[in-house]
Amino acid sequence: MDVAIINDQMLPMSELTIPYLDRGIFFGDGVYEVIRSYYGEVFALDEHLSRFARSLKEIRIFNVDIKDVRKKVLEAFDRAEYANAKIYFHMTRGSEDRNHLPGENLKPNFFLTLSELHDDPKTKQKGIAVSTHPDWRWKRCDIKSLNLLPNVLARIEADKQGASEAILVGDDGTITEGAGSAFFAVDGKEKTVITRPLGHEILPSITRAMVFQVARNAGLSTIERTLRPQQAAGCDELFIAVTTKDIVPVTCFDGKTISGGKCGELTGKLVEEFKQFVRSQSR
């Protein structure tokens, strides 16, 4: 008899339920999204679902109805009744006995959680500390996959150093992105926002794209180019962008104080422009 043990319980493998045989557990074989709402409206839902569909296609999961995913997201949001919410969902290839080669005609598994989101205005004023860490991730970071162990390890190390985020550095010595965020620098003299070009090395962040929009609204130019840590540390201002927190100032980079240890003038302008942008999209 094939057997399994779950904590202290032994049972026949034939009695295992779908979650225990999920390829997401065995291999991280799936993709995910995180969406938020503002003022009772789900923000950038189309953009997130489009990226989700692309991620599914890139890992060759084809039999998914994105309209059904949209329906589930909105049903959960309506049920929860939170004005500001964090919505996480993922799709895995399905459940079966462990084998690297997936079986044919697997039914994908969908999982979603929704919780209330509390914004932190003090962090927008004081900023956060970040620390650099080698980028140990795989070569297709443009896919929002469930394989996040390198991100977890980087964040653990950052926390040991008193930092809130890890800024990942590739083998070529240039910054890719944060462990859970997009990374930006600001040239105050040129009034320019700088971030890495899109490619397999980074996620096509939805919030990153929104930053480009609000930068234009704020009269700032944007440029896509790579930065080394020492170049970033020498910039006038730094910030990260992430779905659940939008724009967050970075006031300490690898122990070096940035913009006087407070939110920089142009970053603050972007924070306010982002608020206005969100309000305009929620009407």
Long-range contacts (C-beta under 8 A, 24 or more apart in sequence): 13-97, 18-95, 18-109, 19-95, 19-109, 21-95, 21-96, 21-97, 21-98, 22-92, 22-94, 22-95, 22-109, 23-92, 23-93, 23-94, 23-95, 23-96, 23-102, 23-106, 24-90, 24-92, 24-93, 24-109, 24-146, 26-98, 27-100, 28-145, 28-146, 28-147, 28-148, 29-59, 29-92, 29-93, 29-102, 29-146, 30-59, 30-61, 30-90, 30-91, 30-92, 30-93, 30-109, 30-145, 30-146, 31-55, 31-56, 31-59, 31-61, 31-90, 31-91, 31-143, 31-144, 31-145, 31-146, 32-88, 32-89, 32-90, 32-91, 32-144, 32-145, 32-146, 33-88, 33-89, 33-90, 33-144, 34-86, 34-87, 34-88, 34-243, 34-244, 35-73, 35-86, 35-87, 35-243, 36-84, 36-85, 36-86, 36-87, 36-117, 36-243, 36-244, 37-77, 37-82, 37-83, 37-84, 37-85, 37-87, 37-117, 38-83, 38-84, 38-278, 38-279, 38-281, 38-282, 39-83, 39-84, 39-278, 39-279, 39-282, 40-83, 40-282, 41-281, 41-282, 42-73, 42-74, 42-77, 42-87, 43-278, 43-281, 43-282, 44-206, 44-210, 44-281, 45-70, 45-73, 47-206, 47-209, 48-206, 51-144, 51-204, 51-206, 52-91, 52-144, 55-143, 55-144, 55-145, 56-91, 58-140, 58-142, 58-143, 59-93, 59-143, 59-145, 61-91, 61-93, 61-108, 63-107, 63-108, 64-91, 64-108, 69-110, 72-110, 72-112, 73-112, 76-112, 76-114, 77-114, 80-114, 80-116, 82-114, 82-115, 82-116, 82-117, 84-116, 84-117, 84-118, 84-119, 85-114, 85-115, 85-116, 85-117, 86-114, 86-115, 86-116, 86-117, 86-244, 87-112, 87-113, 87-114, 88-112, 88-113, 88-114, 89-113, 90-146, 92-146, 117-244, 119-245, 120-245, 123-245, 123-248, 124-247, 124-248, 124-249, 124-263, 124-271, 125-262, 125-263, 126-249, 126-251, 126-262, 126-263, 127-239, 127-248, 127-249, 127-250, 127-251, 127-252, 127-258, 127-259, 127-261, 127-262, 127-263, 128-163, 128-164, 128-165, 128-240, 128-248, 128-249, 128-250, 128-251, 128-252, 129-161, 129-162, 129-163, 129-164, 129-250, 129-251, 129-252, 129-253, 130-158, 130-163, 130-164, 130-165, 130-166, 130-167, 130-178, 130-238, 130-240, 130-250, 130-252, 130-253, 130-254, 131-157, 131-158, 131-161, 131-163, 131-166, 131-167, 131-253, 131-254, 131-255, 132-166, 132-167, 132-168, 132-169, 132-175, 132-229, 132-254, 133-157, 133-158, 133-166, 133-167, 133-168, 133-169, 133-179, 134-168, 134-169, 135-168, 135-169, 135-170, 135-171, 135-176, 135-201, 137-168, 139-200, 140-200, 141-176, 141-177, 141-200, 141-201, 141-202, 141-203, 142-198, 142-199, 142-200, 142-201, 142-202, 142-203, 142-204, 144-203, 151-179, 151-180, 152-179, 154-179, 155-179, 155-180, 163-252, 165-240, 165-250, 167-229, 167-232, 167-253, 169-229, 170-201, 173-228, 173-229, 174-226, 174-227, 174-228, 175-226, 175-227, 175-228, 175-229, 175-232, 176-201, 176-202, 177-201, 177-202, 177-203, 177-205, 178-240, 178-242, 180-242, 181-205, 181-240, 181-241, 181-242, 181-248, 182-207, 182-208, 182-211, 182-240, 182-241, 182-242, 183-232, 183-238, 183-240, 184-211, 184-238, 184-239, 184-240, 184-241, 185-227, 185-231, 185-232, 185-235, 185-237, 185-238, 186-235, 186-236, 186-237, 186-238, 186-239, 186-264, 186-266, 186-267, 187-235, 187-236, 188-236, 188-237, 188-264, 188-265, 188-266, 189-236, 190-221, 191-219, 191-220, 191-221, 191-266, 192-220, 192-221, 192-222, 192-223, 193-220, 193-221, 193-222, 193-223, 193-266, 193-270, 194-222, 194-223, 194-224, 194-225, 194-227, 194-235, 195-222, 195-224, 196-224, 196-225, 196-226, 196-227, 197-224, 197-225, 197-226, 198-224, 205-241, 205-242, 206-243, 207-241, 207-242, 207-243, 207-246, 207-247, 208-241, 210-241, 210-246, 210-274, 210-277, 211-241, 211-247, 211-270, 211-274, 213-277, 214-270, 214-273, 214-274, 214-276, 214-277, 215-270, 215-273, 217-273, 217-276, 217-277, 218-266, 218-269, 218-270, 218-273, 220-266, 220-269, 220-270, 229-253, 229-254, 233-258, 236-264, 236-266, 237-264, 237-265, 237-266, 237-267, 238-267, 239-264, 239-267, 239-270, 246-271, 246-274, 246-278, 247-271, 247-274
